[in-house]
Amino acid sequence: MARNRPAGKAALFASCAVRYTETMSLAADGSAHLPAACLPRHDWTREDVRALFDLPFPDLMFRAQSVHRQNFDATEVQISTLLSIKTGGCPEDCAYCPQSARYDTGVAAEKLMALDAVLAEARAAKTAGASRFCMGAAWREPKDRDLDTVCGMVAGVKALGLETCATLGMLNAAQARRLKQSGLDYYNHNLDTSPEFYGDIITTRTYQDRLTTLGHVREAGIHVCCGGIVGMGETRDDRIGMIATLAGLPAHPESVPINMLVRVAGTPLAGEPALDPLEFVRTIAVARICMPRSVVRLSAGREDMSEETQALCFLAGANSIFYGPKLLTTPNPGRDRDRELMDRLGLSPMEPTQINSQFGAP
């Protein structure tokens, strides 16, 4: 017996079917193929995003997988390694962060790493299979003298044949241009959550501060890596608001990390109850549909995820992970575990040239 869909869901499927037909009619060779449901749009409303979250799980997964396959090889995963080049002592009050100087988490403040040490880590990451090397520093914003050192790191990592990424806090326009000149491919600066919930998590910088940094990065010609964290006590409406904000940017972030909260003793969110894994998978799937050409990274929190949850995330359109036993200061699955899981799922690493061809070289 046919199942009757609620009117809102029927309209959503009908709208997508129209876009499928339009895309197929524009194929140059007249061939029939699954169209991208659809080409990137920047007019996603919260109602649109909510309708996706509310889809029956099989329908949502089918939509996400269809979009994913139209834009990527569904068997390939981009591999990144993340290194903390300056750990601890951050003056900000992000409620999830063990590197904040305001919380007693056992993370000591350290100086900026030496160039040779960073390059040694980058060589090891490349040997282990990473295609992108990300460098994170626990700063509110970098001082110009520190930025000079970081730019030397970026240039050195780039010379090794790796894609480069950095997350250093807020940037001004001149700093973004300096990083671009040094060879930086990606800059990570997450929105973290919805505009409405943001003030419950961070008070030392505003949502607009984050958007302003993203604007400087984009104007400098650097690819944007921007996503958020779920499981911080936010509602589904907040997850909807976060994705609607990301998908409504003038250009979608080329990389969208979706993090599951890592609950660290000493932080205000240490006692937050775990998020339902299927709700996390839904968040991945909705991000994939709303930002079809972005690399969606299954980011922090994998250490506490079952292999089955991770497999569902890949099925939902995640196609990037951090590789290695540590993400800045929190645990991450070891490389052997990840290789074994990828082998069992039939997944292989994505080459850097495949990613750049998706957006154009930075």
C-alpha positions in Angstrom: 0.0 0.0 0.0 1.4 3.4 -0.9 2.3 5.6 2.0 0.8 9.1 2.0 3.4 11.8 2.6 2.5 15.0 4.5 1.8 17.9 2.2 5.1 19.6 3.1 7.2 16.6 2.3 5.3 16.0 -0.9 6.0 19.5 -2.0 9.7 19.1 -1.1 10.0 16.0 -3.2 8.0 17.6 -6.1 10.3 20.6 -6.0 13.4 18.4 -6.2 11.9 16.4 -9.0 11.5 19.6 -11.0 15.1 20.6 -10.4 16.1 17.0 -11.4 14.3 17.4 -14.7 15.7 20.8 -15.4 19.2 19.6 -14.8 18.8 16.6 -17.0 17.5 18.7 -19.9 20.7 20.8 -19.7 23.1 17.9 -20.1 25.3 18.7 -23.1 25.3 15.2 -24.6 21.7 14.5 -23.9 22.6 11.6 -21.6 20.4 10.8 -18.6 22.0 10.9 -15.2 21.1 11.6 -11.6 21.1 15.4 -11.5 22.5 17.2 -8.5 19.5 18.0 -6.3 20.5 20.2 -6.9 22.9 22.8 -8.1 24.2 24.9 -5.1 21.6 27.4 -3.9 22.1 30.2 -1.4 18.5 30.9 -0.6 17.9 28.1 1.9 15.4 29.2 4.5 15.1 27.7 7.9 11.8 26.2 6.8 13.6 24.5 3.9 16.2 23.1 6.2 13.7 22.0 8.8 11.7 20.1 6.1 14.9 18.1 5.4 15.5 17.3 9.0 11.9 16.1 9.3 12.1 13.7 6.4 11.8 10.0 7.2 15.3 8.7 7.7 15.4 6.5 4.6 14.2 9.4 2.4 16.8 11.8 3.9 19.6 9.3 3.4 18.5 8.7 -0.2 18.4 12.4 -0.9 21.8 13.0 0.6 23.4 10.0 -1.1 22.0 11.1 -4.5 23.4 14.6 -4.1 26.7 13.2 -2.9 27.2 10.9 -5.9 26.3 13.7 -8.3 29.2 15.8 -7.0 31.8 13.4 -5.6 33.0 9.8 -5.9 31.1 8.3 -3.0 34.0 5.9 -2.3 36.6 8.6 -1.7 37.4 10.4 1.5 39.7 13.4 1.9 42.3 12.8 4.7 43.5 15.7 6.9 45.9 15.8 9.8 45.5 18.5 12.5 48.5 19.7 14.6 48.3 22.1 17.6 51.2 24.4 16.8 50.4 26.6 19.9 48.5 24.9 22.7 46.6 26.3 25.7 46.4 29.7 27.3 43.6 31.0 25.1 41.8 34.1 26.6 38.4 33.3 25.2 35.6 31.5 27.0 34.3 29.0 24.5 32.4 26.6 26.7 33.6 23.5 24.9 37.3 24.2 24.7 39.9 22.7 27.0 42.5 25.2 25.8 40.7 28.2 27.4 42.8 29.7 30.2 39.5 30.2 32.1 39.0 26.5 32.7 41.0 24.0 34.7 41.4 21.1 32.2 45.0 20.1 32.7 46.0 21.7 29.4 49.1 23.8 30.0 49.9 26.9 27.9 52.8 26.3 25.6 54.9 28.4 23.2 54.5 28.3 19.4 56.3 25.3 18.0 59.5 25.6 16.1 59.4 25.4 12.3 61.5 22.2 12.0 59.2 20.4 14.5 56.1 21.3 12.5 57.7 20.2 9.2 58.7 16.9 10.7 55.0 16.4 11.8 53.9 17.3 8.3 56.2 14.8 6.6 55.0 12.1 8.9 51.4 13.0 8.1 52.0 12.8 4.4 53.7 9.4 4.8 50.7 8.2 6.7 48.4 9.2 3.9 47.2 12.7 4.7 46.6 15.1 1.7 46.0 18.2 3.9 47.9 19.5 6.9 46.1 21.7 9.3 47.8 23.9 11.9 45.9 25.2 14.9 46.9 27.8 17.4 45.1 28.7 20.6 44.9 32.5 20.0 42.0 35.0 20.0 43.9 36.5 17.1 47.5 36.2 15.9 50.1 38.9 16.6 51.9 40.0 13.5 55.2 38.6 14.7 53.6 35.2 15.3 52.0 35.3 11.9 55.4 35.7 10.3 56.4 32.4 11.9 53.2 30.7 10.9 53.6 31.9 7.3 57.0 30.2 7.2 55.3 27.0 8.4 52.7 27.3 5.7 55.3 27.8 3.0 57.3 24.8 4.3 54.3 22.5 4.4 53.2 23.6 1.0 56.7 22.8 -0.4 56.2 19.2 0.8 53.2 18.8 -1.6 50.5 19.0 1.0 47.4 21.2 1.0 47.7 23.7 3.8 45.1 24.8 6.4 45.3 27.0 9.5 43.0 28.0 12.3 44.5 30.9 14.3 41.4 32.8 15.6 40.2 36.1 14.2 42.0 37.7 11.2 42.1 41.2 9.8 42.2 41.7 6.0 46.0 42.3 5.9 46.7 39.1 7.9 44.5 37.1 5.5 46.4 38.5 2.5 49.7 37.6 4.2 48.6 34.0 4.7 47.4 33.8 1.1 50.8 35.0 -0.1 52.6 32.3 2.0 50.6 29.6 0.2 47.7 28.9 2.6 44.9 26.9 0.8 42.3 26.8 3.6 41.4 28.8 6.7 39.2 27.2 9.4 36.9 29.5 11.4 33.8 27.8 12.6 30.5 29.5 13.3 30.0 26.8 16.0 26.2 27.0 16.3 23.2 29.1 15.4 23.2 32.9 16.0 20.5 32.5 18.7 22.4 29.9 20.7 25.9 31.3 20.2 25.8 33.6 23.2 25.2 30.6 25.5 28.5 29.1 24.4 30.8 32.1 23.8 30.8 35.7 25.1 34.3 36.9 24.2 33.7 37.4 20.5 30.5 37.9 18.5 28.9 36.0 15.7 29.6 39.0 13.5 33.2 38.8 14.4 33.3 35.3 13.0 31.5 36.4 9.8 33.9 39.3 9.4 36.9 37.0 9.5 35.3 34.7 7.0 34.8 37.7 4.7 38.5 38.6 5.0 39.5 35.1 4.2 37.2 34.9 1.2 38.4 38.3 -0.1 42.0 37.2 0.2 41.3 34.2 -2.1 41.7 31.5 0.5 39.3 28.6 0.6 37.0 28.7 3.6 36.7 25.8 6.1 33.7 26.5 8.3 31.2 24.4 10.2 30.1 23.9 13.7 29.7 21.7 16.8 26.6 19.7 17.7 25.7 18.1 21.1 26.3 21.3 23.1 22.8 21.4 24.5 21.4 23.1 21.4 18.0 22.3 20.0 17.3 20.9 16.5 16.2 24.5 15.6 19.8 25.6 16.4 21.2 22.9 14.2 18.8 24.1 11.5 19.9 27.7 12.1 23.6 26.8 11.8 23.2 25.0 8.5 20.9 27.6 7.1 23.5 30.3 7.9 26.3 28.3 6.3 24.3 27.5 3.2 23.2 31.1 3.0 26.7 32.5 2.7 27.5 34.2 -0.6 29.8 31.3 -1.4 29.5 27.9 0.4 32.5 26.9 2.5 34.6 24.6 0.5 35.1 22.5 3.6 32.3 22.0 6.2 33.5 20.3 9.5 30.6 18.9 11.6 32.0 18.2 15.1 30.4 16.1 17.8 31.0 17.7 21.2 34.0 16.1 23.0 33.1 16.5 26.7 36.2 17.5 28.5 36.4 17.6 32.3 36.8 21.1 33.6 34.8 22.8 30.8 31.3 24.1 31.3 29.9 21.5 28.9 31.6 18.5 30.5 28.3 17.1 31.8 26.2 17.7 28.7 24.3 14.5 27.8 25.4 12.7 24.6 23.5 13.6 21.4 21.4 10.8 19.7 23.8 9.4 17.0 21.0 9.3 14.4 20.4 13.0 15.0 24.1 13.6 14.3 23.8 11.5 11.0 20.8 13.7 10.1 22.9 16.8 10.6 25.6 15.4 8.2 22.9 14.5 5.6 21.3 17.9 5.7 24.6 19.7 5.4 25.4 17.5 2.4 22.1 18.4 0.6 22.3 22.1 1.4 26.0 22.4 0.4 26.3 19.8 -2.4 29.8 20.7 -3.6 31.4 21.2 -0.2 33.6 18.6 1.4 31.7 17.7 4.6 34.1 16.6 7.3 33.2 14.0 9.9 35.3 15.9 12.5 35.7 15.8 16.3 34.0 13.2 18.4 34.8 10.1 16.3 36.7 8.5 19.2 33.3 8.0 20.9 31.3 7.0 17.8 30.6 3.5 16.9 31.9 2.2 13.5 28.2 1.8 12.5 27.6 5.5 13.2 30.6 6.5 11.2 29.5 4.3 8.3 26.1 6.0 8.3 27.8 9.4 8.3 29.8 8.4 5.1 26.6 7.1 3.6 24.9 10.5 4.5 27.6 12.4 2.5 30.6 12.9 4.8 33.7 12.7 2.7 36.5 14.0 4.9 38.1 13.0 8.2 41.0 14.0 10.5 43.6 11.2 10.5 45.8 10.6 13.6 45.5 10.0 17.3 44.8 13.6 18.5 42.8 16.6 17.4 44.6 19.5 19.0 44.2 18.3 22.6 41.4 15.7 22.4 41.6 12.0 21.3 40.9 10.8 17.8 40.9 7.2 16.4 44.4 5.9 15.6 45.4 5.7 11.9 45.3 1.9 12.0 41.7 1.9 13.2 40.8 4.3 10.5 42.6 2.4 7.7 40.9 -0.8 8.8 37.4 0.9 8.8 38.0 2.5 5.4 39.1 -0.9 4.0 36.0 -2.6 5.4 33.8 0.1 3.8 35.7 0.1 0.5 36.8 3.7 0.9 40.0 5.2 -0.4 41.9 8.5 0.1 41.0 11.4 -2.1 43.9 13.1 -4.0 44.4 16.9 -3.5 44.0 17.6 -7.2 40.5 16.1 -7.0 39.5 18.6 -4.3 41.0 21.6 -6.1 39.3 20.7 -9.4 35.9 20.9 -7.5 36.4 24.6 -6.8 39.4 25.8 -8.8 42.8 26.1 -7.3 43.1 28.8 -4.6 
